[in-house]
């Protein structure tokens, strides 16, 4: 961890950061989103959804001038007494006036006590509600024009349907009141004591379960500054997104660490993440609910929908939120991202006193996607001035041990850092081996003070009491020290990825359509609320959005089918078309490769007979152009409970059900994200051409994805589901054709 037992980032270092523009946010080139009340703050997309996060003014929540404690107590043995005592101490630290409120007490801990909210001597910024039912108090607070309130009480949405109804009533009362509420079912974490002797960029912490934030909070003992802690609880009003938006605007915040059990509103979360990305502030999150069991537990604890995890995961990556699995990863990754300067290069060099250690770590790092460039011949020759010729110095660099113990050790480190391809030097020290490990640790710390590149150390000793670790490494604000290989790799990958993502970041919301296209007006006439469209009608919808479909005709007689086949061109495909047909092949309602009039007549008769026998209403039989040569893909739209319409692309045909190889994005997104979706597919190589097959027309596929996205944005809730399967992607330069489509209107 980047830490210091003295807890200071030197004034000299801060000055250099400011002078050189090397704060983690410095190289983010974007137009900052307007803050609440700005000229474009109320902008909305074509479906009426906001395009910018509203940033709540939470200054008076975290730094109030006056605080009322409703239900305050100083009676020993009462739960409220300990809470009151802690709130009084916190108010003194932040310089706030404290006003206890209790109907029967003249004083509380020596402070004058007021019988009701109405009797408060001034308009207070923050009211803390130590009452079992906060609902009756909300109206009193509104009349007193209180700005913020905190409700600790439990028994709301986390307890079931009755509790959900009670929380809905509370949320409605808060909305009417005009105040902002934290909770219910929250705790005292917002009023913890933060060390004020620490310097440098800080971590702002958001948790829905207070105890899960403890590992990040204790980073202060290693010299990592913590500036805020927002325990959001059930989020009847203020939610995770509000705090992300607020923290992303605070100059002292270097990273935002989140423990999320359920998102209240997916769109708000993405807007908040977008604001953080615009400002170059990394958001690191543990989001529970990857498994069915985890999702159930999260719902029972916070009473909120966790959402389909594949969509949550994709949405987080799409907007630059760094998702980690464990609390140890959360603290290590957030600490690194908060404190480290921007990388000068993506190259990682592994340097060790053991060839085995270096090889082991390099394998893990390469598998995780880190770039370990081979050092140039000239650089290797330079290193061999101090390292025996028989040792490998190409990367990983093995010094053999002995050079560490004298003047050569620092020379080696400086030579590696001088290589322009190197942005990160990682030194795994698997165990203490004095005096070598002591000298190595000191050389790394000294080198870190003299370079603008990141140096990471993994101290592998299970003891952790060694002086080289506790004093030398943790005493440095420039070295990132980890205890495990895995956490180091996770943090470094996030560090490099975050800066790649935010450099030149352009918000997808900036390009979201704000007015309907001509395609939308055509599409509206084709929609049938609450119904599934026939294949013929679904393809008309695709045509409206410029998506290519095969030549085809809908016929209602065998003679018309023969004429249509002549116009379409043999060979043809014949398919039953009706509003209740979802899986035609399984019912025998598709005939392929028909090459003569007699086959057409026979196929027409067989298709209509099956439909009649199965009691399936038809609007006719489709006679379609047969398209054979290409890669079968699927592109679709589904409605996610949290994020609304989502776009999916994957391998199509029968493979979609066998391999489940798909990538997801939440609109709006640009061409870069559409192409990234394709690279995420395990079967991506099929698009590049395998076993002599030509490369597919990826440009045409990307265009279809973007047109489907436009459809999802404009039709919004009107479109419950769209499934283009298969979308035949033809060889490069020949386009893509939607061979079948399923559309369900809401």
N, C-alpha and C positions, 0 to 999 in steps of 0.2 A: 504494500500500500504506500501511496505517497504520503509520507507522514514526518512528523518531527516531535520529539519528546519535549522540545521547547515550544512547539506550536507556532512557529513564526515563518512567514515567507519574507525574506530579507527585503529591506527598503531598496537596496541596490537592484535586486531581481525585479521588483515591481516596476521600478523606473525603466529598466531595460524592456520589460514587457510593453509598457505604455509607449515608450519611444519607438520601438521596432514594430508595433502593431501585432504582437505575437500572442495576445490573449486568445484563447480558443475560439472566440467569436470573430476575430479580426478579419479573416479573409472570406467572410460570407458576403457574396455579392448578390443582393436582391433588393427589391423594393419592399420596405417594411410594411406589413399590413397596417391599415389604419386602426388606431385604438378606438375604444368606445366613444361615439360622438364625432368621429372623424368624418371627412367628406364622403367617403365611400363605405362607412360603417354599416349602413343599412342595406347594402347591395344584396340581391338575391338571384338565384339561378332560375332557369326556365320553369322549374317545378315549385318555385316559391321558397326554397330553402336558403338560409343565410350563407354568404360566401366568406365571411370573416368572423372570427371569434370575438365576442364581446368580452372585454377585459374588466372584470369587476374591480372596483377600488377597495382593496382589502387593507389598506394602510392602517385604518382605524380599528381593524380587527386585531392585527398583530401588534400595533402600537397605540392602544387607546389612551385617551387623556382621562377618561373616567369609566369606572366599571361598577355595575350593580350586581350583587350576589343575591338572587331570589331564593329564599329558604336557607339563609345563612344560619350557622349555629356555632356556639362555643361550648356546648354541653358535652362533657367527656363521655366517650363511648358511643356517640352518634356518628353514623357514616358521614353526614354533612359537615361535621366538625373538622375532620382531617382535610376535606376538600376546601373548606373555607380558609383554613390556615394556609394551604398551598396557594390559593388564589390571592390572598393578602400579600404573601411573600413575592409572588410574581408581579403584582401591581406595583409594589415598591421598586422592583428591579427595572420595570419599564417606565416608571415615573407617572403612574396613573393614580388618580384619586379613587378610593374604594368606598362603596356605599352598601353596607349590608341591608337586606330587606327581610323582615320577619314580623308577623302580626303581634307577637307577645313579648319581644325582647327590646329593652331600651338601648342596650349596647351589645356588640359582638366583638370580642377580643379588643375592647377599649375603643372601638369605633362606634359612633352614633348609629343606631339601627332605626330604620324607617318601617312603618307598619304596612305600607303598600307601595306599589310602583308610582301611584299618583302623588305620593308625598316626597318623592326624590327631590333633592334641592337643586338639581340641574339636569339638563338633557345629557344622558349618558351615551357613550359610544357603544358599549358592550354590556349585555346582560347575560349572566350565567344562571341557568335555571336548575336549581337543585330541588325539583319537585317531581312527583310521580307522574303527573299529567300536565304537560306544558301547554296544552291547547287553551285552557281558560286564560292563561297569562299573556298569550300572543296579542289579543286585542288591547290589553292594558299597555303593553309595550308599544303598540302602534300609536295609541293616543299620546304617549309620552315621547313619540318620535325617536325611539331607540334605533340605532343603525344596525346593530348585529346582536344575535342571540345564539347561545349554545345550549342544546338540550341533551343531557346525559341519559335521560330515562330510556329504558328498554321496553320490550313488549309491543313492538310495532311490526313492520313488515317481516322481520326475521322470525316471527312466531306463527305465521300462517295467514289464512284469509281474513280472520277478524282483525289481526294486527295490521294487515295491508289496508283494510278499510279505515282504521284509526289513523294510519300514516297519511292516507289520502286526504282525510279531513284536516290533519295538521298542515299538510302542504298547501291546501287551498286557503287556509287561514293565513299562512305566511305570505302567500301571493297577494292576498287582499291587503295585508298590513303594510307592505312596502319595505319591511325590514328583511335582512338576510339571515338565514338560520343555518348553523352547523349542527348536524345530527338529524334525528335523535340517535340513540344507541352509540354515542361517541364517548370520549374519555378526556383525561387531563393532559394528553400529550402536547397540545398546542401551548400549554403553560409550563412546559419543562424549562429548566435552567440551561441555557446554552453558554458555553465558554466564550468569554469575550476577549481572551488573550490570544486567540488564534487569528491568523491573517490569511490572505489569499482568497481565491474564488471558493465559494461555499457550495454545499449540497443542500437543496431544499427537499424535504421529505413529505410524501403523501402516502397515507396508509388507511385502508378500510378496517384493518384489524390492528389495533395499537401495538400489541405485543410483537407483531411481525416487523415493526420498525426498529426494535431495540438494537439489532446488530449494526444498523447504519448510525443510530444515535451514539453508540459507543465508539464510533470512529474518532470522536473528539479526543479520546484518550490516546490516540495515535497521531494527533496533531492535525486531523482533517476537520475543517470548519463546517459547522452545521448552522444554517441561518433561520430556517423555519421548519415547523412540523405541523401538517394539517391532517388530523385524524377524522376522516369524512363520515364514518359511520354509515347510517342508512341513506344518507344523501336525499332527504326530503326536499332540500332546496340546494344549498351549495354542494357542488360535486367535484369529483376529481378534475374534470375539464376546467372548471373555474380556476382552480389553484394552479394548474399547468399554465394557463394563459397569464395569470398574474405573476407567477414566478419567472416566466420567460421574459418579463419586462424588467425584472429587478437586476440592477447592475452587479450586485455582489454574488448572484447565483451563477455558478459555473456548470452545474448539472442538476437535473431533477430526478430523484429516485422515487419510484412508486411501487406500492404493493396493492394490486387491484384484484378484487374478488368478482365484481360485476360492474359493467358499465351502465350508467343510467341512460345515456343517449349516445349512440354511436357517432352520429353526425357532429355533436358537440365535441366529442373526443378527438375526431379527426381535425376539426377546426383549431382546437387547442394545440395539437401536435404540429399542425401546419404553422401556427404562430411561432412555436418553439424552433422549428426548422428555419423559418425566415430569419430569426434572430441568432441562429447558430448555437442554440442551447440544447445540449443532448438530453433526451428523456430516456431513462433506463427503467424497465418495468418487469416485475414479476406479475404475471397474470395467471391466476389459478383457473382451473376448469378445462385442462387439456383432455382429461378423461371424463367418462360419464360419472364416475364416483366423485371426482373433484368438482364437477359442475353441480351435482346434487348438494354437496357440502356447502359450496359457495352460496347457492340459492337459500339453503336453510339458515345460513348465517347472516346474510345481508338482505335477503328477500328481493333480490334483483336477478333478472335474466342474464346469464353469462354469454349467451349467443353461441353460434356454431364456431368452434375453436379454429377451424381452418380459415374462416372469414376474418376472425379477430387477428389471427397470426398474419394473414396477408395484408390486412389494413394497417397493422403496426409497421410492417416492413415498408409498405408503400409510402408512409409518411415519416419514415426515419426513426420510429420508436424502437429502441433496442430492447428486445425481449430476452430475458435471462430466466433460468429455471430456479435457482436457489437464492436464499438470502445472502449466502457468502459471495455468490457471483454479483448480486446486486450491490453489495458494499464495495467490493473490489473494482467493479467496472465503473460505478458512479464516481469513486474516488479518483481513478485514473483520468476519466473524462473531465472531471471538474478542474483538475490541477495541471494537466500536461499541456505543453505548447502544441501548436499545430505541427504536424509532421512535415519534414522537408522532403521526404521520399517514402515510398511504400515498402522498400526493401527491408527485410529483417535479417540480422546476422545473429547466429547463436554462438556464444563464446563460453568455453568451459575449460576446467582443468582435467577433464576426463573425457576421452573419446566416446566411451559408452554413454555417458550422460548427454553429450552433445548430439549423438546419433538418435538417441531415444526421443529427446525433445524435438529435434528436427522432423522426425517422422510424424509426431503428433501435430506440430505446427503446419506442416505441409498438407496433411490430411484435412486440417481445419480451414485451408484456403489461404494461409499466409504466404507471401512471396519471399522465398529465400534465394536471392540471386547468387550466382557463382561469382566470387570476387575475381577481378581481372588478373591476368598473369603478372602484371606489374605490381599489383597490390599483394599478391601471394609472395612474390620475390621479396618485397619490402618486409613482410611479416616473418619470412624465414631468416631475416637478419637476427631475430631474437628467439625464434622457435626452431627446434631441430628439423632438418630437411625431411626426415621420415614421417613427420606428423602432418595430417591433413589441415590445410588452412584455407580451403576453397570456400567453405561455409557448409557445415559448422566449422568453427576454428577451434582446434585442440592445441592447447599450449603445452601439454604434457606435465604441467604442475610446477616444475622448477623455476621457470621465468617469473612466476607470480611472486616469488619471495624476494625479488630485488628490483632494481631500477627498470628492468625490461617490462615488467607488468604494465606500468602506466604507458610506456611507449606503444605496446601492442594495442591497448584500448584506444589511444588517441589515433593510431593509424587506421583502425577500423572505422572510427567515427568520421575520419576525414574523407572517406569514400563517398562521392555524391550519390551513389545508388542506395546508400544505407540511411534509413530513417529511424530505425529502432535497433538497439543492441540489447539482447537478452542473455543474461548470465545465470544459468541454473547452478546453484550451490547445493548439492544434495545433502550435505551434512557438514558440520563444523570440523575443520582439520587445521587447528592452529599450528604454526603461525600463518600458514598459507592463506586460509580462509579470511583471517583478520586483515592481512595485507591486501588481499583481493577486494574485500568489501570497502576498505578505505580508498583504494585506487579508483574504484567505480564511483564512489561518492565525490571524490575530488574531480574526476573527469566530468561528472554530471554538472558540476558548478561551472565548468568552463565551456560547455557545449550547448547548442540549442536543439540537440537531438535527444530523443527519449532513451533512457537507460532503465531496464527492468531487471530485477533480481528475484529469483525464487529461492527462498531460504527453506530448505527441505527438512531441517531438523525438527523432530516432533517435540523437542523440549521448549525451544523458543525463549530461553533465558540467557542465551549466550550474549556477551557484550558486543560482539560484531553485529548481531541482529538488533538487540534492544537499543543500543546507543548509536552505533555507526550508521546502520541502514535506516532505522526508524528516526534517527536524528536528522536525516536529510529531507528537505522539502522538494528535492529535485529527482531523487531515485524512487521509482515505483517498486515497492517490495511486496511480494506475494508469498504465500505458503504452499501453493500447489501449482503443478504444471497446468492443469486444466483451467484454473481461474486466471492465470496469466494469459493464456492463449485466448480465452474468451474476451478478456478486457482489451488486449491489443487488437484483436480483430474488430471489436466494436469501435475502438479509438480510430483506427485507420478508415473503417467503413463510414463512420459518422462524418469525418472531414471530407471524404470523397462525396458523400451525399449532399452536404450543405454548401460545398464550394460551387458557386454559381447557381444555387438552388432557385428554381422558379416554381411558385406555387401552382398546382393544377387548378386551384380555384380561380386563378386569374383568367384562365381561358375557358371556364365553364360557360356554356351558352345561357344567355339571359332572356332571349326571346325565342319563340317557337319558329322552327324552320318550315318551309313549304311542305316538307315531307310529313310533318306532324299533322297538318290539316288534312292531307290525304289519308293518313293512318287513322285519324279519329273516325272517319266514315266507315272504316273496316272493323272497328272494335265492337264487340258484342259483350256488354257487361255480364259477368257471372258465367260466361260460356267458354268452351273450348272451340277454337276455330278449326274448320276443316283444313287439310293440307293445302288445298287450292287457295282458300282465303288467307292462310298463313303466308303463303308465298306472295300473294298480292301485297301483304304488309311489308315483306322484305323488299319487294320491288319499289314500294313507296320510298324506302330509305336507300335506294340505289344498290341494293345487294343483288347480285346476279343469280338467277335461277335458270333451270334448263328450259329449252323450248318445250312447250307442252300445251295441250288443249284438254278442257273438261267436256266430256261427251255423255250422252244419255241413251245412246243406241249403238248396236254393233256396227251398223253401216257408217254412223258418224265416226266411230273409232277407227275404221279402216281408212276413211278419208283423212282423219287427223294424222294417222301414221304416215301417210304419203306426204303430208305437209311437214311433219316434224322430221322425217327422215329415218329410215331403218338403220340399225336395229332400234327397237323402242322398249320402254318399260311401261307396264300398265299397273295402276294402283287404284284401289278403292279410295274415295275421298268422302269423308263425312265428319261431322262435328264431334262424334264420340269415339273416333278412332285414334288410339295412341300407339299401339304396337301392331301394325298391319302384318308384318312378316310372320309373327307367331300364329296369326289366324289364317294364313295362306292367302292374304289379300294383296300380294305383290307378285307380278310375273315379269321376269327379266329376259332380255335377249330375244325378243320376238322379231321374226324376220319376214313374215308373209301375212297376207290378208286372212288366210284360213286360221293361222295361229291367233291373230287379233280377234276374230269372231269367237273362237273357242275360249280364249282368255276372258273376253267380255262376259260370256255366258257363265263361266265358272265363278268369276268374281261376284257377279250379281246374285248367283245362287247361294254362295257362302254367306253373303250379307243378309239375304232373305232368311236363310236357315238360322243364323245367329241373331236375327232380329236387330240388325244394325242399320239405322237410317243413313242413306247416302245422298250426297248432292250430285253425284255422278262418278264417272270413271276417268282418271287422268291418263292420258297418253303422253308419255314423256320421252324426250331425248335421252339416249343412254350415254352416260359419261363414265368411262372406265378407268382411264389412266390418271392416277394422282394419289395423294396422301389423304386418307379420310380423317377429318378433324371434327370436333364438336365445339360450337360456340353458343353460349346461352346466357340467359338472364334469370335470376331467381330473386325473391324478396327475402332479405334477412331481417329478423325481428329487431336487430339493433341498428344496422347500417342502411336499411332500405334496399334499393336495387343493387345487385352485384353482378359482375360479368365474369363468366368462366370460359376458359378455353382448354381443350385437352385432345388426346387422341380419340378419334371417333369410331363409328361403326360398332362392331361387337366389342372392340377393345375398351371402350369407355366403361363397360360394366365389368370387364375382367381385370383391367390394370388400375382403374381409378387414378389415372395419370392426368391431373388437371391443375391449373393455376387460376387464382381468383384475384380480382381487383374490385375496389369500390369506386364507382364514378364520383367525381371526374378524374380522369388520368389522361396523359398524353401519349404520343407515339413511343417515347422511350419506355414507358411502363408496359405498353402493349408488346413491344419486342422482348422486354424482360420476362414477361409471362411465358413466352415460347422457350427461352433458355432454361426456365425452371423445370420444364417437362423432362421426365426420364427418357422419353422417346423422341427428344429433340433431333437426334441424328437422322431420323426418318425424313425430316424436312430438308436435310442437307444432301440426301441421296445416299443410299446404301446398296451394295451388291449390284452396282452398275445402273441403278435407277437414277434418273436425272434429279437435280435439285428442284425443290418445290418453289412455287412463287410466293415467297414469304412476304413480299411487299403487299401482294393482294390479300393475303391472310390478315396482315396487320390492318389493312384498310377495312376489312369486314369487321374486325374487333372494334375499331373506332366507330364504325357506323352502328353497330349493335349498341355500343355505349351511348351514342346519341339517342337511339331509340329508348334505351332504359331511362335516360335523363328526362326526355320529353314526355314519355307516356307515364312515367312514375308509377303511382299506385294503380293506374289503369291496367298495367301489364303485370299479371301475377307470375307468369312463367313463359320463357321462350327457350326452345331447344332446336338449334339447327344441327341436325345429325342424320347423315353425314354432310359436312361441308367438304366437297372434294377440291383440294388444293392442287391445281394442275402444275405441270412443269414451268419453270421460271419464264416469266413473260406472257403466260397464257391465262392468268387469273385464277379465280376460285368460284365454284358453283355450289349453291345450296341445293342439295338433292332432295332434302326432306326437311320439314319444319313442324314443330308442335308449338302452339300458342294457346295460353289460357289467359283469359281476361278476368280482371277482378270486378 
